[in-house]
Amino acid sequence: MSRKYLAAPYLLWALAFVLIPLGMIVYYGLTDSNGAVTLSNILAISSPEHRKALYLAIGLSLISTVLCLLMGYPLAMILASTGMGKGAFVVLVFILPMWMNFLLRTMAWQTLLEKNGVINNLLGVLGLPPISIINTGGAIILGMIYNFLPFMVLPIHTSLSKIDVNVVNAARDLGANGFQVFFRVILPLSIPGVISGITMVFIPALTTFVISNLLGGSKILLIGNVIEQEFTQTGNWNLGSGLSMVLMIFILVSMITTFITDKEEA
Amino acid sequence: MTKLIDLVNISKSFDDTLVLDDLNLYIRENEFLTLLGPSGCGKTTTLRIIGGFTTPDQGKVIFDGKDITGVAPNKRPLNTVFQKYALFPHMNIEENIAFGLKIKNKPKQYIKDKIQYALKLVNLDGYGKRMPDQLSGGQQQRIAIARAIVNEPKVLLLDEPLGALDLKLRQDMQYELIRLKNELGITFIYVTHDQEEALTMSDTIVVMNQGYIQQIGTPEDIYNEPENAFVADFIGDSNIIPGIMIKDELVEILGHRFACVDTGFGTNKPVDVVIRPEDVELVTPGTGTISGKVSHIIFKGVHYEMEVMAAGFEWLVQSTKMFPVGTEVDIKIDPFNIQIMNKPESEDEEAVKLDE
């Protein structure tokens, strides 16, 4: 009985900082500035500029997620196969940047990529033409990958480390070569890690506005930037809430689809 | 019978620890051979070297006349049953059994027939669509065996396959394995630390300790005529008593002379004498060789286990007759049941000598 009350602080927290704000978003999203119920804030997603921002955000975060997966999976495999001592060191190297402030790390990239930034200065010294990455979709993808790659690597690493080495040995014993062992045993068994990796990269990438603000300048607006501007600059909380709800529903639907397809495959 | 596998001068160390030292062993076709020993004796390493999962530092593995020392596990004509089953958790039972056959691109109908045949063979007909985690430990182990044998290996390697099962199931599975072995007519190499399991199932037992082979022989040889104190002690309970070989067929134990059947030890030579607890006969005072007194008794089900203090030695005795604590008894031993062993001068020497 009394153990129930141990959850009280968390419940209070969840109520104050999750449920009530969520309720407020829903309230603002479904009303206009006079408090009358309307769907216009939600339907506003169909306006060309909002649609463009949403598609761009989806496009860039999808590309980032795929690239994170392609880079992160081999990396996780190397981590899982190196000996305990070495593996722990490499994991540390990967986690280390995560101990630094997210904003600071992204601003560092700004300095690196600027027209007169570190990279272009270096290229100049070498007699090479400068490159312009800053304020492009490419710079945003770079920032997303840099910031979110560890979130892809760690869950995959965890699921790979859980695979019983004898299961891999059994596959080899039954005649499977390296490729067959990977595609028939290791990859299917690591799917849970891949899914949580995708979730942990795709969602923050889709909703980010900091990375696009810093590395995309004001030229590239993602759906996150549009929502941020509605709250902080235009002061139209109703529209901002409505667009947030659309984004939430999109994420919810895509996650549910992912989990269902995964279950059907298994 | 011809040699199927020949291990020649195999040595292996892990991190400066010598696990196998110049091991020589051959396995004959259609033999049930058991590698038996305490943990760390090198038995599993030997099996892994045969399976190809461990490469020896020195020596050769000859299979059917060909050197396969450097051949990868997936290219070897043998299959392994692992200790913890190692079924593929993401595949159902049929897919698990079909794994090796699909890799070899066998026709669909052939695979289907093989699955049916294998499930029948291990008495799990109708379990094909289940997932491994829906099966008990014993059932999973039988599937692991089925998954290995559908590939028709010449040799089946079994790494303590019954280790994780409870006693009753283990005994059932022992009979099951003997039956399978006889039906399939293939060579089994079995690793265990359970001496009873080894005695029950094997044609040949290889007793190992600290990387050396201690004795190779039939279960009867190993049990009745252990070559040294380690084997005698490891295989079942035994009384190991220092003695002196007076001359052929006469040994002195604890100041009393016993007739025995061993010869060739010389005269007045110190030896170790092994007497199994069930071979110590308790008789009424005055009719035996040594007199003593029962100091302990436990009921073990099949028999009573007693400790008898006689001539300054605590004898372990197993008998279906009960003698209460304090009973005066005489000890009598049949000459055939006295096993004489050379005394080792040092533990190392004992191991090395027997390895040759």
Chai-1 contact restraints between the chains, C-beta under 6 A:
chainA,res_idxA,chainB,res_idxB,connection_type,confidence,min_distance_angstrom,max_distance_angstrom,comment,restraint_id
A,N166,B,F82,contact,1.0,0.0,6.0,A-B,restraint_1
A,N166,B,A86,contact,1.0,0.0,6.0,A-B,restraint_2
A,V167,B,A86,contact,1.0,0.0,6.0,A-B,restraint_3
A,N169,B,F53,contact,1.0,0.0,6.0,A-B,restraint_4
A,A170,B,F82,contact,1.0,0.0,6.0,A-B,restraint_5
A,A170,B,A86,contact,1.0,0.0,6.0,A-B,restraint_6
A,R172,B,P73,contact,1.0,0.0,6.0,A-B,restraint_7
A,R172,B,N74,contact,1.0,0.0,6.0,A-B,restraint_8
A,D173,B,P73,contact,1.0,0.0,6.0,A-B,restraint_9
A,D173,B,N79,contact,1.0,0.0,6.0,A-B,restraint_10
A,D173,B,T80,contact,1.0,0.0,6.0,A-B,restraint_11
A,L174,B,F99,contact,1.0,0.0,6.0,A-B,restraint_12
A,L174,B,G100,contact,1.0,0.0,6.0,A-B,restraint_13
A,G175,B,N74,contact,1.0,0.0,6.0,A-B,restraint_14
A,G175,B,G100,contact,1.0,0.0,6.0,A-B,restraint_15
A,G175,B,I103,contact,1.0,0.0,6.0,A-B,restraint_16
A,A176,B,N74,contact,1.0,0.0,6.0,A-B,restraint_17
A,A176,B,I103,contact,1.0,0.0,6.0,A-B,restraint_18
A,N177,B,N74,contact,1.0,0.0,6.0,A-B,restraint_19
A,Q180,B,I103,contact,1.0,0.0,6.0,A-B,restraint_20
A,P188,B,H90,contact,1.0,0.0,6.0,A-B,restraint_21
A,L189,B,H90,contact,1.0,0.0,6.0,A-B,restraint_22
